[in-house]
Amino acid sequence: MDKAPLLLCVAAAAIGLGTSRMRAQEMAAEPGNPVLVAADNPSFDYEGRIDTSDPKGPVLVWEASTASIDFTGESVWVLFGRATGTVFFDVSVDGTTSILELKGTDKDVCDRLTAKGPGMHHLRIFKRSEGAAGSARFGGVRLARGARTQKPAAARRLRFEIYGDSITAGACDEDGPSDQWDTRRTHNSAFSWAALTSAAYSADYRNISVSGIGLAAGYDDVLEGQIWDRIYPTADAPKADLTQWVPDAVFVLLGDNDDSWPRDKKHPFPADFIEKYSDFIHNLRGAYPKAQIVLLNGAMWAGVNSDWLGPKWNAAVKGLEATDPNVHHFTFAHWTMNHPRVSDHRILADELDKWLATQPFMASLAPGQP
């Protein structure tokens, strides 16, 4: 997608880590002349569906994409290249977290993060805002000359791939009484049910969710069938290589926008919903022949209460389960009128976790291959 040259640093607004901001030309004046650890250094660990067409400048696209590294020293400079839209990251050093904001108009500025104490420190950069709102090219970090790095230790884990809309993206989850879309700063995928359930199972996961998207109708300008296997959430984006990272289980929570968009527009429920839903699941099965597929419904009003969506979703699920023993379904009991807040996501995750714990197919899953 964006092939602009990698900038040294990009403007970052961070709080809570004891950060300081400087321009590229000021780096030379820093003690020890900090040394670049490029983004393709083997000490970096990445999670998420990432654009790696330029290994030295991978683009963090989808929500919950992460880059992490262990390092020695008292300071680390986080480097980003060009951003599109406005992007929010949680940036943490040894578990102390700040919000870092990147805007497509910012350039040539970076933040210095501080670490306390001797030994190895852990840096984690987590994309909290969704892919449709913007993406950012990561350029690695700078460390004091002589600093050491290593890849963070991680046990072999399950792999979850999760498809959804604004609910699963974590839209509005840190908002007050009303949903707001003026800024994505309070839209935090780190507290979505997808993140919480993945954490409960120590799963490496990918959150492929777009606010407003549907299977047959929706508020977005694309439908799920056009973007589910893309590197970016656009119909013309390059396709992802789905053989390089294969999930053990795939979760799907879609359908709310297929119900709410026609209601808003005073249109009938889409006549081809069952067909589009079934086609999507068949495409997932084609990509992942051995994965368990969990079909979800609920979390907001339509999934539990709509006399449009409920019967159609049930019919689609019945047909899919009749022909595929590795397809399963679950409906959340908890639901909200506005988008779920953090407390709601915890309830949703608890419901799903308890159900998963009773399912024989979960016991049969083995951690994904590295």
C-alpha positions in Angstrom: 0.0 0.0 0.0 1.8 3.1 1.2 5.4 2.8 -0.1 6.7 6.2 1.0 10.2 6.2 2.3 10.6 5.4 5.9 10.8 8.5 8.1 13.2 8.4 11.0 10.5 9.1 13.6 6.9 10.3 13.6 5.2 12.6 16.1 3.9 10.8 19.1 1.7 12.0 21.9 2.4 9.9 25.0 1.6 10.2 28.7 2.7 8.3 31.7 6.1 6.8 30.8 8.3 9.8 31.4 8.7 10.5 27.7 10.5 13.4 25.9 10.0 14.4 22.3 12.8 15.3 19.9 13.4 15.8 16.2 15.7 13.6 14.1 18.5 16.1 13.9 18.5 16.3 17.7 19.4 12.6 18.0 23.0 13.3 17.2 23.3 15.3 20.4 22.0 12.5 22.6 24.6 10.8 24.8 26.1 7.8 23.2 24.5 8.6 19.8 21.7 6.0 20.0 22.0 3.1 17.6 19.3 1.9 15.3 17.8 -1.5 15.8 15.9 -1.9 12.6 12.4 -3.4 12.4 13.7 -6.5 10.7 16.1 -7.3 13.6 15.4 -10.9 14.8 15.0 -9.6 18.3 11.6 -8.2 17.4 8.5 -10.3 18.0 5.4 -9.5 15.9 1.8 -10.5 16.2 -1.1 -9.7 13.9 -1.8 -9.5 10.2 1.0 -7.1 9.2 2.2 -5.7 5.9 5.7 -7.1 5.7 6.3 -6.2 2.0 9.1 -4.0 3.3 10.8 -5.9 6.2 12.6 -2.8 7.4 9.3 -0.9 7.5 6.5 -3.3 8.3 3.1 -1.6 8.5 0.9 -2.3 11.6 -2.5 -2.4 10.1 -5.1 -4.3 12.1 -6.2 -3.7 15.7 -4.2 -5.7 18.2 -1.1 -5.9 16.0 2.0 -5.8 18.2 5.7 -5.3 18.1 7.8 -6.1 21.1 11.5 -6.5 22.1 13.6 -6.9 25.2 16.5 -4.5 25.7 19.1 -3.2 28.1 19.7 0.4 29.0 17.7 3.3 30.5 16.1 4.7 27.3 14.5 3.5 24.1 13.4 5.6 21.1 10.4 4.3 19.2 10.6 4.9 15.5 7.7 5.2 13.1 7.4 6.0 9.4 4.4 7.4 7.7 1.0 6.9 9.2 -2.3 7.1 7.4 -5.3 8.5 9.2 -5.0 8.7 13.0 -3.6 5.7 14.8 -3.4 5.0 18.6 -1.0 2.6 20.2 -0.6 1.4 23.8 3.2 1.6 24.3 4.5 -0.1 27.5 7.9 -0.5 29.1 8.0 -3.2 31.7 4.2 -3.0 32.0 3.9 0.8 32.4 1.7 2.0 29.6 1.2 5.2 27.6 -1.0 6.1 24.7 0.9 7.1 21.6 -0.9 8.9 18.8 0.3 9.1 15.2 -1.2 11.3 12.6 -0.6 11.1 8.9 0.5 14.8 8.8 3.2 14.4 11.5 6.8 13.6 10.7 10.4 13.7 11.9 9.6 13.6 15.6 10.1 10.7 18.1 9.5 9.9 21.7 12.1 8.8 24.2 10.8 6.3 26.7 12.6 5.6 29.9 13.2 2.3 31.8 14.2 1.9 35.4 16.7 -0.4 36.9 19.4 -2.8 35.5 18.9 -5.8 33.3 16.5 -6.6 30.5 13.5 -4.4 29.9 10.4 -5.2 27.8 8.9 -2.9 25.2 5.5 -3.7 23.8 3.7 -1.6 21.1 0.1 -2.6 20.8 -2.3 -1.1 18.1 -5.4 -0.2 20.0 -7.3 1.5 17.2 -8.8 -0.4 14.3 -7.3 -0.9 10.8 -10.0 1.0 9.0 -9.1 4.2 11.0 -5.4 4.2 10.0 -2.1 2.3 9.9 1.5 3.1 10.6 4.9 2.0 9.3 7.2 0.8 12.1 10.9 1.6 11.8 12.3 -0.2 14.9 13.9 1.5 17.9 17.1 3.3 18.8 19.1 2.2 21.9 22.2 3.5 23.6 25.4 2.3 22.0 26.3 -1.1 23.6 22.8 -2.0 24.6 21.7 -5.6 24.1 18.5 -6.9 22.7 16.7 -10.3 22.6 13.4 -11.7 21.4 10.9 -11.8 24.3 10.4 -15.3 25.6 7.0 -16.9 24.8 5.6 -20.3 25.3 4.0 -22.1 22.4 0.4 -20.9 22.4 -2.9 -21.5 20.7 -3.8 -19.4 17.7 -7.1 -17.6 17.4 -8.3 -15.6 14.4 -11.3 -13.4 15.1 -13.6 -11.7 12.6 -16.1 -9.1 13.5 -17.4 -5.5 13.3 -17.3 -2.6 15.8 -18.2 -4.8 18.7 -15.2 -7.0 18.3 -12.9 -4.0 17.3 -13.6 -2.5 20.8 -15.3 0.6 19.3 -16.4 3.1 22.0 -15.5 0.7 24.8 -13.8 3.5 26.9 -16.5 6.1 26.1 -18.9 7.5 28.7 -22.7 7.2 28.5 -22.8 8.0 24.7 -20.9 6.4 21.8 -18.6 8.9 20.1 -16.6 8.7 16.9 -14.8 12.1 16.8 -11.7 10.4 18.0 -10.6 6.7 18.2 -8.6 7.4 21.4 -11.4 5.8 23.5 -11.8 2.8 21.1 -9.4 0.3 22.6 -9.1 -3.2 21.2 -7.1 -4.2 24.2 -10.3 -4.5 26.2 -12.5 -6.1 23.6 -13.9 -9.6 24.3 -11.6 -10.8 21.6 -8.5 -9.7 23.5 -9.8 -10.9 26.9 -10.8 -14.4 25.7 -7.5 -14.7 23.8 -5.7 -13.7 27.0 -7.6 -16.3 29.0 -6.3 -19.0 26.7 -2.8 -17.5 26.3 -3.6 -17.3 22.6 -1.7 -15.5 19.9 -4.6 -13.8 18.0 -5.5 -11.7 15.1 -8.4 -9.3 15.3 -9.8 -8.7 11.8 -12.7 -6.4 12.5 -14.1 -3.4 10.8 -16.7 -1.0 12.3 -19.9 -0.9 10.3 -19.2 -3.9 8.1 -21.7 -6.5 7.2 -21.9 -9.7 5.1 -24.8 -8.6 2.9 -25.4 -5.0 4.0 -23.6 -2.5 6.3 -22.4 1.0 7.0 -19.0 0.5 5.5 -18.2 0.8 1.8 -17.1 -2.8 1.6 -18.6 -6.1 2.7 -16.9 -8.8 4.7 -16.4 -11.1 1.7 -14.3 -8.4 0.0 -11.8 -7.8 2.8 -11.6 -10.8 5.1 -8.4 -12.2 3.5 -6.7 -8.8 2.7 -3.7 -7.2 4.3 -5.6 -3.9 4.6 -9.4 -3.4 5.1 -10.0 -2.4 1.5 -11.3 -4.4 -1.5 -8.3 -3.6 -3.6 -5.6 -4.4 -1.0 -3.2 -7.3 -1.6 -4.3 -10.6 -0.3 -2.7 -12.0 2.8 -0.7 -15.2 2.7 -3.0 -17.3 4.9 -0.6 -20.3 4.8 2.1 -18.5 6.9 0.0 -18.3 10.1 -2.8 -20.9 10.5 -5.2 -20.5 13.4 -6.4 -23.4 15.7 -9.8 -21.8 16.1 -11.6 -19.1 14.2 -14.3 -16.9 15.8 -16.9 -15.0 13.8 -19.3 -12.3 15.3 -21.0 -10.7 12.4 -24.6 -9.8 11.4 -25.4 -6.7 13.6 -24.9 -4.3 10.7 -26.8 -6.5 8.3 -29.8 -5.8 10.6 -29.2 -2.2 11.8 -28.3 -0.6 8.5 -31.5 -1.7 6.6 -33.5 -0.7 9.7 -32.0 2.8 9.6 -32.6 3.1 5.9 -36.1 1.6 6.1 -35.1 -1.3 3.8 -36.0 -4.9 4.3 -33.5 -7.4 5.8 -31.1 -8.5 3.0 -32.6 -11.5 1.2 -29.2 -13.0 0.6 -27.9 -12.9 4.2 -27.9 -16.7 4.7 -26.1 -17.2 1.4 -23.5 -14.5 2.1 -23.0 -15.8 5.7 -22.6 -19.4 4.5 -20.3 -18.4 1.7 -18.0 -16.6 4.1 -17.8 -19.6 6.4 -17.1 -21.9 3.5 -14.3 -19.5 2.5 -12.8 -19.7 6.0 -13.0 -23.5 5.8 -11.3 -23.5 2.5 -8.4 -21.4 3.9 -8.2 -23.4 7.2 -9.3 -27.0 6.6 -8.4 -28.2 10.2 -9.5 -25.2 12.3 -12.4 -25.2 14.7 -14.9 -22.5 13.7 -17.0 -20.8 16.3 -20.0 -18.8 15.1 -21.1 -16.1 17.6 -24.2 -14.0 17.9 -25.4 -11.3 20.3 -23.5 -8.7 22.4 -25.8 -5.9 21.1 -29.5 -5.5 20.7 -30.0 -7.1 17.3 -28.3 -10.4 17.9 -30.6 -11.4 20.8 -33.8 -9.4 20.1 -34.2 -8.9 16.3 -36.8 -11.0 14.6 -34.9 -10.4 11.4 -31.3 -11.4 12.3 -32.0 -14.2 14.8 -34.0 -16.6 12.6 -31.7 -16.0 9.6 -28.5 -16.5 11.7 -30.0 -19.7 13.2 -30.9 -21.0 9.8 -27.4 -20.3 8.5 -25.8 -22.0 11.5 -28.0 -25.0 11.2 -27.0 -25.6 7.6 -23.3 -25.1 8.3 -23.2 -27.4 11.3 -25.1 -30.1 9.4 -22.3 -30.5 7.0 -19.2 -29.6 9.1 -18.6 -31.2 12.5 -15.9 -28.6 13.3 -18.4 -25.7 13.2 -19.9 -24.7 16.5 -22.1 -21.8 17.7 -22.7 -19.7 20.8 -25.0 -16.8 21.6 -24.1 -14.2 24.2 -26.7 -13.7 26.9 -25.4 -10.2 27.8 -26.2 -7.4 25.4 -26.2 -3.6 25.2 -28.0 -0.9 23.3 -24.9 1.3 22.8 -21.5 -0.4 22.0 -20.3 -2.5 24.8 -18.0 -0.8 27.3 -15.0 -2.4 29.0 -17.2 -3.8 31.7 -19.5 -5.3 29.1 -16.7 -6.9 27.2 -15.5 -8.5 30.5 -19.0 -10.1 30.9 -19.0 -11.2 27.3 -15.6 -12.8 27.6 -16.5 -14.5 30.8 -19.6 -16.0 29.2 -17.6 -17.3 26.2 -14.7 -18.5 28.3 -17.0 -20.6 30.5 -18.7 -22.1 27.4 -15.4 -22.8 25.7 -14.2 -24.6 28.8 -17.0 -27.1 28.5 -16.4 -27.9 24.8 -14.6 -31.1 23.9 -13.1 -29.5 20.8 -11.1 -27.0 22.9 -9.4 -29.9 24.7 -8.3 -31.3 21.4 -6.5 -28.1 20.2 -2.8 -28.2 20.2 -0.7 -25.0 20.2 0.1 -23.7 16.8 3.5 -24.3 15.2 6.0 -21.4 15.5 
